[in-house]
Amino acid sequence: MILVFGGTTEGRIAIRKLEEAGNPYYYSTRGDEQEVVLHHGTRLTGALNTEQLKTFCLEHAIKLLVDAGHPFAEVLHQTIADVALSLNIPAIRFERVFPPRDPSIIWCNNYADAIEKIQENGVKHLLALTGVQTITKLKPLINLGVDCYFRILNRESSLRIAHENGISDDHLFYYDENNDTTWNNIHFSLQPPFDAMITKESGTSGGFLEKVNAAKEQGMQVFAICRPATPLVFHIVNGEHGLRRMVEKLLPQFYPLHSGITTGTCATAASIAAMHQLDGLHPQVVPVILPNGETIHVEVHYGDNYAYVLKDSGDDPDITKGIEIRASVEILPDGTPLTTEDQADDDQLYPRILIRGGEGIGRITLPGFDYPIGSAAINKVPRQMIRQNLRSLLEKEHSSILNYQLKTIKVIVSVPAGTELAHKTFNPRLGIVDGISIVGVSGIIQPFSIEGFINSIRKCMNVAKAMGCQHLVLHSGAMSEKILQERYQELPTQAFVEYGNYIGEALRLANEMKIPQITIGIMMGKAVKLAEGHLDTHSREATMNKDFIKVMMREAGCSEESLLLSDNLNMARDLISLLPPSELDAFVEVVLRHCYEHCAPLLPDGKLFFDYVQLTRDSAPKSNDISSKDQNNDKSKKRI
């Protein structure tokens, strides 16, 4: 059992990630004003002191604490830390992402320090975005003659606190609880105008940069209260992916399936480690900034002049699981000419970071990718990750190599087993030869990820379109693809794209890419689900509906005897042997017509066909087509 302390944006994210497990947990907030939806969690309200929290943890067998409270909730953080130490329960601090501290901001250690610095800088009119609970801490400024305005939540409890502290309504502004980053009704036309703003170091999710930038645009000085230090007992994460991975590590049984990291994240971690290696350092774990801005930590290893990561795929059935992904780094002499591939990939920022593919990294031979033919098959997002992380590292670390910022850095990514593994991937079909691709959009592998499958559909369609394919055949898997390739021998291999269960998403992508003609190859099991309107035919989303099958059987003119026999259906494909040939043909046409009616709106500007794939009864599969060009709904077209 997990106990989460929330009431914040991070609390909402924590709920979303824990709900993925389908297991019970507790979600605790101080008040009841935050609206959240819990399917597997139990809501708790009211503050707990140390002894109360100890008692609750013991009585409810709490095995993990998650602190997703506000960065400035110091009492809460310390209470959780004390209980975690006392009961030997692991604790996670779900921290926010904090941008580097801007030296143009006046940083204050606490409110007393802020009052002193505000006085020193001669501030006369101050806008405070530090929250209603801090009015009492800033009241000494009012007594010192500073005209203070406060922005607070438009809640009865917040108004009461402000009024109790003597703040009149004309010195109050309000913001939307769900849109903290906007200025809303703050009147910058006030005369005299604000000359300074004070806020807390609230991180990116607290709108810190938006507040600072808006204040600077108004010519205001910015004062910021530094966030308090996090107790050492916590395992710190700063995003949803890191939270899930830390829960998986500390409480492995909570998630039925565990997440992993992409080849792009592995290559990035190996590149960071190889950069450290240049300076004679060999950290065993390195931080990696993901595309969403959060940081996770990845275990690394070292060889002779290279670093490597052993691919962690979690519970995803990934053929790259456990393979070695390497990176080596070198500083090129000044004036080193760029290759054609380097020029295509150069972002022209310094330090210049050139990313090349070594052993086991495929080469692009067909159009449709972010990089030209001949380039290494290292996708755009992994390249961006490598560059962002290395530049971030150089900004933070003291290096023994001088003038890094003016140098050109070459990163070579390699996968020793890549050439052999590539034959078990889609790469040959996509025109990527001699190795695997370095991929990943989020940097994280969700086990059996829908997002990952849809991304693969998109990639296949991109290649097909770039090759000039005007007609794509969508299929559910290898078995149906083989049959469909026999029927459409005029089409290249790249024209056949697997949709798995995601027919709706595949059609939306086809429409987005303006593919002129789509044929959907479909078997009976998926067809009867799609006919009822289930655009995702996975068993978790849709099951065979015998009642609706009977409706379609009656529509096809099937006999009463067949209708009675359908009561004993175990699988939809049993209809193939249950129905006489004439009834089966009529039934298939009805099913395909219903499928077409649900799918045609998703491809409004293209021609849509359905090709029915039958694997049993006789030796020859059958097919029926329903086309969007048949405006009179003529269903007489059949092929065998």
GIGIDA-V173006 format. One record per backbone hydrogen bond with DSSP energy under -0.5 kcal/mol. NH is the residue of the N-H (numbers start at 1). CO is the residue of the C=O. Records with the same first field share a line. If there is no record, write none. Layout:
NH = CO  CO
//
This chain:
3 = 64
4 = 2  26
5 = 66
6 = 4  28
12 = 8
13 = 9
14 = 10
15 = 11
16 = 12
17 = 13
18 = 14
19 = 15
20 = 16  17
21 = 18
22 = 18  19
23 = 18
25 = 40
26 = 2
27 = 42
28 = 4
29 = 44
35 = 33
36 = 34
38 = 36
42 = 25
44 = 27
46 = 29
53 = 49
54 = 50
55 = 51
56 = 52
57 = 53
58 = 54
59 = 55
60 = 56
61 = 58
62 = 57
63 = 1
64 = 1
65 = 90
66 = 3
67 = 92
68 = 5  66
73 = 70
74 = 72
77 = 73
78 = 74
79 = 75
80 = 76
81 = 77
82 = 78
83 = 79
84 = 80
85 = 81
86 = 82
87 = 83
88 = 84
89 = 84
90 = 63
92 = 65
93 = 235
94 = 67  92
95 = 93  237
98 = 96
99 = 97
105 = 102
106 = 222
107 = 105
108 = 224
114 = 110
115 = 111
116 = 112
117 = 113
118 = 114
119 = 115
120 = 116
121 = 117
122 = 119
123 = 118
126 = 147
127 = 196
128 = 126  149
129 = 127  198
131 = 151
134 = 131
135 = 132
138 = 134
139 = 135
141 = 138
142 = 138  139
143 = 139
144 = 140
145 = 142
146 = 141
147 = 124
148 = 146
149 = 126
150 = 171
151 = 128
152 = 150  173
154 = 175
155 = 153
159 = 155
160 = 156
161 = 157
162 = 158
163 = 159
164 = 160
165 = 161
166 = 163
167 = 162
168 = 166
171 = 168
172 = 169
173 = 150
175 = 152
179 = 176
182 = 179
185 = 174
186 = 183
188 = 186
190 = 187
195 = 125
196 = 125
197 = 221
198 = 127
199 = 223
201 = 225
202 = 200
204 = 97
206 = 203
207 = 204
208 = 203
211 = 207
212 = 208
213 = 209
214 = 210
215 = 211
216 = 212
217 = 213
218 = 214
219 = 216
220 = 215
221 = 195
223 = 197  221
224 = 106
225 = 199
226 = 108  224
234 = 231
235 = 91
236 = 234
237 = 93
238 = 295
243 = 239
244 = 240
245 = 241
246 = 242
247 = 243
248 = 244
249 = 245
250 = 246
251 = 247
254 = 251
256 = 254
260 = 445
261 = 312
262 = 443
264 = 439
266 = 262
267 = 263
268 = 264
269 = 265
270 = 266
271 = 267
272 = 268
273 = 269
274 = 270
275 = 271
276 = 272
277 = 273
278 = 274
279 = 275  276
280 = 277
281 = 276
286 = 298
288 = 296
290 = 288  294
293 = 290
296 = 288
298 = 286
300 = 284
301 = 308
303 = 306
305 = 303
306 = 303
307 = 327
308 = 301
309 = 325
311 = 309  323
313 = 311
315 = 258
316 = 313
318 = 316
321 = 318
322 = 311
323 = 320
325 = 309  323
326 = 324  414
327 = 307
328 = 412
330 = 410
332 = 330  408
336 = 333
343 = 339
344 = 340
345 = 341
346 = 342
351 = 407
352 = 407
354 = 352  409
356 = 354  411
358 = 413
361 = 358
362 = 360  436
363 = 433
364 = 375
365 = 431
374 = 364
375 = 372
377 = 362
378 = 376
379 = 377  438
383 = 379
384 = 380
385 = 381
386 = 382
387 = 383
388 = 384
389 = 385
390 = 386
391 = 387
392 = 388
393 = 389
394 = 390
395 = 391
396 = 392
397 = 393
399 = 397
402 = 400
404 = 401
406 = 403
407 = 404
408 = 332
409 = 352  407
410 = 330
411 = 354  409
412 = 328
413 = 356  411
414 = 326
415 = 359
418 = 415
421 = 417
422 = 418
423 = 420
424 = 421
425 = 422
428 = 422
429 = 426
430 = 426
431 = 427  428
432 = 427
433 = 363  431
436 = 360
438 = 377
439 = 437
445 = 260
446 = 444
447 = 445
449 = 446
453 = 449
454 = 450
455 = 451
456 = 452
457 = 453
458 = 454
459 = 455
460 = 456
461 = 457
462 = 458
463 = 459
464 = 460
465 = 461
466 = 462
467 = 463
468 = 465
469 = 464
472 = 517
473 = 495
474 = 472  519
475 = 497
481 = 477
482 = 478
483 = 479
484 = 480
485 = 481
486 = 482
487 = 483
488 = 484
489 = 486
491 = 488
495 = 492
496 = 493
497 = 473  495
499 = 475
500 = 475
501 = 499
502 = 499
503 = 501  535
504 = 535
506 = 502
507 = 503
508 = 504
509 = 505
510 = 506
511 = 507
512 = 508
513 = 509
514 = 511
515 = 510
517 = 470
518 = 607
519 = 472
520 = 609
521 = 474  519
522 = 611
527 = 523
528 = 524
529 = 525
530 = 526
531 = 527
532 = 528  529
533 = 530
534 = 529
535 = 533
537 = 501  535
541 = 538
542 = 538
546 = 544
549 = 545
550 = 546
551 = 547
552 = 548
553 = 549
554 = 550
555 = 551
556 = 552
557 = 554
558 = 553
563 = 559
564 = 560
565 = 561
566 = 562
567 = 564
568 = 565
569 = 566
574 = 571
575 = 572
576 = 573
577 = 574
578 = 574
579 = 575
584 = 580
585 = 581
586 = 582
587 = 583
588 = 584
589 = 585
590 = 586
591 = 587
592 = 588
593 = 589
594 = 590
595 = 591
596 = 592
597 = 593
598 = 594
599 = 595
600 = 596
602 = 599
603 = 600
604 = 601
606 = 603
607 = 516
609 = 518
611 = 520
612 = 610  624
613 = 522
614 = 612  622
615 = 613
621 = 619
623 = 639
625 = 637
628 = 608
630 = 627
631 = 629
633 = 630
635 = 633
639 = 623
//
